[in-house]
Amino acid sequence: MEAIQLVVPDVYLIQPRVFGDERGFFFESYNQQQFNAAINRSVAFVQANHSRSVRHVLRGLHYQIKQPQGKLVRVVNGEVYDVAVDLRKGSATFGQWVGEVLSAENKKQLWIPEGFAHGFLVLSESADFLYQTTDYWAPEFERCILWNDPVLNIQWPIKQSPVLSGKDAQGVSFKLAETYP
């Protein structure tokens, strides 16, 4: 596994070693010892989630103000544009974002630590999105920032309006969002 630190510190693009031939492929999608060494901290996952979405669905930008979740995310069918936004007030990259294409074909994963908002846009006909989290889902602490907030200015690769849930359509602006100390 190769872990590439992105321009926002603490967010890593994880590239597994893939062994393939005419029969197919094999790769280790997670190894706790290697993962912890790669991101320079010890992480324990407590929940695994699977979502399926159709083209142009945008989920996010989600985070939990209490019980913050670190997330290791990947796509096992299709392709998404995945985004993490730094919400840590004390961080030199507060309010900055990173985006990466994750797909079943490239097998890349993204490590998004606690203190970040997260969202993704489905680029393919549909996508199956898997993520492991470091804390449990707590709907009473969940918050959402508008996907198209002008301060964040995320460059989503879409030319039309995305398909949003009612909750995501009601997200708040970055300026009004609760953030982490």
N, C-alpha and C positions, 0 to 999 in steps of 0.2 A: 504494500500500500504506500502511496505517496500522498503526503498532506501538503497542500500549497496554501500558505497564508495569503489572504486577499488584502486589498488596500485598506479595508477596515479591520484593524487588528482583532484577533480572537475568532474571526470567521475563517474557516478553512474549507477548501475544495478538496475532497478526498477522491483520489483516483486509485481504484484497486488494480492489482495485477491480474490480468485476464489470460487464461490459458485456453486457446481455441484451436480446433482443427476441423476436418470435414464432418466430424460427429456432432459438433456443437461447441460449447464453451463451459468453463468452470472458473469461478472466482470466489474468494472468501469475502462475503459482503460485510462481515463485522468480526473483528478480533479485539476483545477488550484491552488486552495488554498492548498491542500495537497501536490501537486508537489512542489510549491514554498517553502513551509515549509521544505520539505524533502531535497532540494538541497541548502537551506539557501540563496536564492536570488529570486527576482521577475523576471519572464520570461513571455514574450508575444510572441505567435506564430503568424506569418503573412502569412505563406504558408504551404499547405499540399500537399505531393507528393505520388504517388503510382507507383512502378515499378514492372514488372514481368520479371523474368530471368529464364533460364534453367540451368540444372546441369553444374557445372564447370565454369559458368560465374563468372568473378571477376570484380567488378566495383570499381575503386579507384586507388589510394588514392587521393581523391578530397578535395579541400578547396578553399576558396575565399580570396585573399590577401587584398581586400577591401570589405566592406560589409560582414564581416565574419558571418557565420551562426552557431548558436547553433542548434543541432538536437536532437529530441526525436524520436528514431527509434524502429520499431517492425515488426514482421513477422506475417501475418495472414493466410498464406498458405505455407507449406514447412518448410525448415530449412536453415539457413545461419550461417557462421562464420563471425562475425562483429568485425571490428578493428578500434581503434582510436589511433592517433599518436600525441603526444604533440609537437606543433611547436612554443611554447611561449619561446623565447630566455631567458627571465628572470626567467623561471621556473626551479625548482630543478629537474624536470623530463623531461626537454627538450630532445627530440629525443627518449623518451621511448614510448612504445605502450602497449595497453591492448587489449585482444580479448575475446569474449564471443560467445557462441552458442545461437542464438535466434531462436525460432521456434513457429509455431502455437500451438504446444503441450505444451511447457513450458510457453508461454505467457509473457516471460520476455521482458523488454524494456531496451534500453541503452540511457542515457542522455550524449551527447557529447557537451561540451560547445564550444563557439567561441574560436578560436586559435588552433584547432585540425584539422588534415587531417582525412578523413574517407573513409573506403572501406569495402566491404563484398564479400564473396565467397559463391556461392550457393552449398549446400551439398545435397539437395534433387533433385528429378526429375525436379521440378520447384519451384519457391518461389515468393510469393507476398510480397513486402517490402513496408511498409508505413513509412513516416517520416514527421514530422512537423518541420519547421525551424523558427528561430528568425529574419531572414532577407530574402529578396527576392533573387532569383537566378540572378546573374549578370555574364553572360558568359565572358564579357571582363575582369573580375577579377578572373576567375576560373583558378586554377593551378592543376597540377597532379604530384605526386611523383610516381616513379616506384614501383610496387607492391612487387618486389623482390630485393629491394635495399639492398646491403650487409651490410651497416652500421646499418640499422634498424633491419635486420635479423628477420623479422616477420615469425613466425612458422605457415604458412598457412597449413591447413590439406588437402593437395592435393599431389599426387605423379606424376601427369602429368602436362603438361603446361595448364594453365587455358585459357578460351576463353575470349579475351580482345577486347575492341573497339579499333579503330585506334588511338583515342586520348589517351587512357590508355596505349597502347603499346609505345607511344612516350613520356611518363612521364619522368621527370628529376630525377637525383639522389638526395638523401637527402642533400648531400654536396652542390649541386647547387640550391637547392630549396629556394624560397623566404619564409621567416618566419616572425613571429610577434615579435614586440619589447618586 
